[in-house]
Amino acid sequence: MSKSSEAILLLSKEDNLLQVNRKKLKALPDKKKKILMPLKRVEFALDKLKEQEEEICGQIREREMLVEVENEKIKRSDERMLAVKNQKEYVASQKEIEIARKTIKKVEDQILELEEQKSSITQELAQILEEYKQTKEQVGEAEQEVLSQEKVYLEKIEAYESLKDELLPLVEPELVEVYNKLNRRKMIPAAVQISNASCQGCALSIPAQLFNEIIRDSVGKCPHCGRLLFYKEPEKPKEDPKVKAKKKTKAKKKSATAKAN
């Protein structure tokens, strides 16, 4: 086989590997998104719990302010009671104090309920924060692995480009032209070896006359897909070691018999 044929076959083989690596590289962004999904779910749960906690804290602050207001009312009513001039004013001040105390009791009960809710959310937050920490660590490791894969794919693609620059000058110009046309058609691999009347690219049968011409010229084109076909003699089947051993034994016996006669 000529150097030109060897070069284009190697180039074609590398084209196939290049396509595989480009597909893998193209799939990485989606892979990164999938990796981040568990972390985003935990972050969403975390943000929701923080919002709930903040809302409850806000409700507690509002009620605490209300208690302060009612206590101020009681204080003012107590001061007025010291200066009342008649029973009516005294009863009115007492009623104001009673209403304020009832309001305070009701609001303080609400605060206790809210504090219980807050305590439950705080516990849940602690669990989610631990889950977030673990998930973030796992995601970080997975992202690092993806970055390593990306680096490998890019290195392989770069190596192919360098190899292509080395091999193309070794290929006959007419073959380069056909090869480039096939590549533009995404016909990869563009060149294959055959040992029988079947294209190894499209798997369709090759007419007997054309196959004989390919054997004669060592190169040809597939009539179906247009790929470059290079003939390679079929490999001889390997002989079974047991059969080979028996043949040797028979040969030795024959030789021994012939010497004896």
Rosetta blueprint (number, residue, H / E / L):
1 M L
2 S L
3 K H
4 S H
5 S H
6 E H
7 A H
8 I H
9 L H
10 L H
11 L H
12 S H
13 K H
14 E H
15 D H
16 N H
17 L H
18 L H
19 Q H
20 V H
21 N H
22 R H
23 K H
24 K H
25 L H
26 K H
27 A H
28 L H
29 P H
30 D H
31 K H
32 K H
33 K H
34 K H
35 I H
36 L H
37 M H
38 P H
39 L H
40 K H
41 R H
42 V H
43 E H
44 F H
45 A H
46 L H
47 D H
48 K H
49 L H
50 K H
51 E H
52 Q H
53 E H
54 E H
55 E H
56 I H
57 C H
58 G H
59 Q H
60 I H
61 R H
62 E H
63 R H
64 E H
65 M H
66 L H
67 V H
68 E H
69 V H
70 E H
71 N H
72 E H
73 K H
74 I H
75 K H
76 R H
77 S H
78 D H
79 E H
80 R H
81 M H
82 L H
83 A L
84 V L
85 K L
86 N L
87 Q H
88 K H
89 E H
90 Y H
91 V H
92 A H
93 S H
94 Q H
95 K H
96 E H
97 I H
98 E H
99 I H
100 A H
101 R H
102 K H
103 T H
104 I H
105 K H
106 K H
107 V H
108 E H
109 D H
110 Q H
111 I H
112 L H
113 E H
114 L H
115 E H
116 E H
117 Q H
118 K H
119 S H
120 S H
121 I H
122 T H
123 Q H
124 E H
125 L H
126 A H
127 Q H
128 I H
129 L H
130 E H
131 E H
132 Y H
133 K H
134 Q H
135 T H
136 K H
137 E H
138 Q H
139 V H
140 G H
141 E H
142 A H
143 E H
144 Q H
145 E H
146 V H
147 L H
148 S H
149 Q H
150 E H
151 K H
152 V H
153 Y H
154 L H
155 E H
156 K H
157 I H
158 E H
159 A H
160 Y H
161 E H
162 S H
163 L H
164 K H
165 D H
166 E H
167 L H
168 L H
169 P H
170 L H
171 V L
172 E L
173 P H
174 E H
175 L H
176 V H
177 E H
178 V H
179 Y H
180 N H
181 K H
182 L H
183 N H
184 R H
185 R L
186 K L
187 M L
188 I L
189 P L
190 A L
191 A E
192 V E
193 Q E
194 I E
195 S L
196 N L
197 A L
198 S E
199 C L
200 Q L
201 G L
202 C L
203 A L
204 L L
205 S E
206 I L
207 P L
208 A H
209 Q H
210 L H
211 F H
212 N H
213 E H
214 I H
215 I H
216 R H
217 D H
218 S L
219 V E
220 G E
221 K E
222 C L
223 P L
224 H L
225 C L
226 G L
227 R L
228 L E
229 L E
230 F E
231 Y E
232 K L
233 E L
234 P L
235 E L
236 K L
237 P L
238 K L
239 E L
240 D L
241 P H
242 K H
243 V H
244 K H
245 A H
246 K H
247 K H
248 K H
249 T H
250 K H
251 A H
252 K H
253 K H
254 K H
255 S H
256 A H
257 T H
258 A H
259 K H
260 A H
261 N L
